[in-house]
């Protein structure tokens, strides 16, 4: 893996989907599809939590940052 790619902490699956997107599955049941830089969510991506909530939007250094939509479970 290059310097911009590294397996994110607490994940058990990390696979490249295309030039800019990665699929990450976490031990707690969460999943992420999107950009990764230095093992952190970055750029545009979608996180689905283990309880079914989703965030689709911008990420910076593993944090939701900028524009995005968070959908809470009812």
C-alpha positions in Angstrom: 0.0 0.0 0.0 1.2 3.5 -0.7 1.5 6.3 1.8 -2.0 7.5 1.2 -3.4 4.0 1.9 -3.3 2.1 5.1 -5.7 -0.2 6.9 -7.9 1.8 9.1 -7.8 1.0 12.9 -10.4 -1.5 14.1 -11.2 -2.8 10.6 -11.1 -6.4 9.4 -11.7 -5.8 5.7 -10.1 -3.1 3.6 -10.3 -3.3 -0.2 -9.8 -0.9 -3.0 -13.0 -0.5 -5.2 -11.6 1.8 -7.8 -9.0 4.6 -8.1 -10.4 6.7 -5.3 -12.8 4.5 -3.2 -12.2 1.8 -0.6 -14.6 -0.5 1.2 -14.0 -0.8 4.9 -15.7 -3.2 7.3 -15.2 -2.6 11.0 -15.3 -5.1 13.9 -18.3 -3.2 15.5 -20.4 -3.8 12.4 -20.1 -0.4 10.8 -19.1 -0.1 7.1 -17.6 2.7 5.0 -17.3 3.2 1.2 -15.3 6.2 0.1 -11.9 8.0 0.2 -9.1 7.0 2.6 -6.0 9.0 3.2 -3.4 7.8 5.8 -5.8 5.2 7.2 -8.5 7.9 7.8 -11.8 8.6 6.1 -11.3 11.5 3.8 -13.1 13.2 0.9 -16.5 11.9 -0.1 -17.8 8.7 1.5 -20.7 6.9 3.1 -20.7 5.4 6.6 -23.4 2.9 7.6 -23.5 2.2 11.3 -24.2 -1.2 12.9 -27.7 0.1 13.9 -28.6 1.2 10.4 -27.9 5.0 10.5 -26.0 6.5 7.5 -23.9 9.5 6.8 -23.2 10.3 3.2 -21.0 13.3 2.6 -17.6 14.9 3.2 -14.9 13.6 5.5 -11.7 15.0 6.8 -9.2 13.2 9.1 -11.8 10.5 10.0 -14.5 13.1 11.0 -17.7 14.2 9.3 -16.7 17.6 7.8 -18.5 19.9 5.4 -21.6 19.0 3.5 -23.4 15.7 4.1 -26.6 14.0 5.1 -27.0 12.0 8.3 -30.1 9.7 8.4 -31.1 8.5 11.9 -32.8 5.2 12.5 -36.4 5.7 13.5 
